[in-house]
Amino acid sequence: MPHSFGVRARTRHMFAKKFRQHGLPTLSQYQMPVKVGDYVDIFANPSIHKGMPHKHYHGRTGIIFNVTKSAVGVRVNKFVNGRIIEKRIHVRIEHIRASKCQREILARVVSNEAAKVEAAKTGVKVNLKRLPKQPKAGYFLPAAGGDGAITTIQPLAFSDLL
């Protein structure tokens, strides 16, 4: 039999809630503060059918461009036939989460500004660039045994026991 091509086709696990997580969203989800320019993750809540995004946008990150009383407009990049198109979709507030994608960048900005202020006070030049992981520093292994004397070991000569 041919399989279906409906809007919610092949979403058996995507639009299923986890064990003991069923039911309606909490009130804090409806009171989530959002403003234009915020990064949000689109996660469709299967218990709310209104304003649910298409399955393609589930798990994508976008930027809010519009806020209404019960929904938000989100700009999302979509890969179509070898090119990336910026799509603008409106999704109800139940289907979005605040994204953590900017958390590391914002923390780095705060630390860099603090380092700049400290460098201005002390007059020492500070490097604010990120560096890749450097090789480990070299070291010498301590010699085996407590006395530090080097022991040379020799293999035994082969002897046939038969």
N, C-alpha and C positions, 0 to 999 in steps of 0.2 A: 504493500500500500504506500502511496506517496505521503510524505509528511506535510504538515501544515506550515503555512508561511504567515501566520497571524502576527498581530502586534506583540503578543506575549509568548510567541513560540519559543521553545527551548529556554525557558526561564524557570525550570522546576526548582533549582537550587538557588538561583539568583534572587528570586522573589519569595523565598521561604525564610521564616524567622527561625532563630536558633532555639534550642531546647530551653524551656521556661522563660522565654523572652517574648511570648505571644501577647497580643492585646494592643490597645491604643497607645499612642505616644504620650509622654508625660507633659505636664503643662509648661515646664521649662523649655520644651522644644518650641512651643508657640510664642514664648516670650524672649526668644533668642535675639539679642541685639545685632542687627545687620545694617550696613550702610553701603553706599555706592563705593566700589573699589575694593571691597573685602574679597579675599579668596575663600571659596567654599568648595566642599566636596559634595557631589551629587550622589546620594544613596537612596534609592527608591524604597519607601516604607510600604510593604505590601498590604498592611492593614488599612491604608488610606488610598482609595482608588482615584479620588479627585486630584487633578493636577499632577499626576504621576508622570515622570519623564519617560521617554522611550528607552528600551533596554540598552541601546547603544551608549547612552549617557551615564548609565549606572557605574559608579566608581570613578568618574572623571572629575577633574578639578577645573573650576572656572572662576571668572571675576564678575561680581555683581555690577550690573549697569542700570538697574531699575528696581525700585522697591514699591510694592503696593500693599494694601491692607492685609492680604492673606497669601501673597506670593512674592517672588523675586524674579527679576530677569537676570539670566546668567549668560555670559559669553564663554563659549566652549569651542576648542579647536577640534575639528573632525577631519580625519584622513579619508579623502575620496579620490579614487583613481589617480594616485600618485601625487596629489597636491593636498595641502592643508587649508581647509576653509574655516573661517570663524563663524560659528553658528550662534544665534541669539535665541535662547529658549526661555520661557517662563515656567517656573516650577513652584509648587506650593511649598511653604516653609517647612512642612513635615518631612520633605524629601531632601533636605540639605543639612550639612554639618559644617561648622567652622573648620577650615583647613589648617593643618599644622605645617604646611609647606614653607611658610615664611618665618617660622619660629627660630630656626638656626641663624638666618640672615639678620633678623632683628636683634638677637642676642649678640651677634658679632659686631653690629653697629654700635651698640651700647659699650661693649668692651673696647672697641677701637677709639671711641670718643674719650673714654676714661684714660686710655693709654696716651692719647694726644695731650690731654691736660697734664698728666704726670710728666710727659717728656718736655712740655713747655716749662714746667717748674724746675726740673733738674737740668735741662739743657742737653740731654742725651738723645741722640737720634734713635728712633724706634722703627722697626720694620712691621708694618701692619698687613703685609701680604700673607696669604695662606701658602703654606709649603706642603709639598707631598711628603708622605712618610719617609723619613730619612733612614739610612742603614744604621744598624745597631753599632754602638761604640765597641772597639776592639778591647780585648782583655786577655790576660794570661791565666791559665788554669793553675791552681796550686798543685804542687807535686803530691803524689800519693804517699800516704804515710805521714806520721807526725814529725819525723826527723828531717824530712826534706831531701833525703838521699835518693838518687835515681837508681832504680833496680832494673837490671837487664835480665830478661827471661829468654830462654832458649827452648826450642821444641825438642821433645824426646826423639831418639832414633827409633825408626820403625822396627818392631819386632813381631814376628808371626807367632801367634800363640798356639797354632795347631800342631 
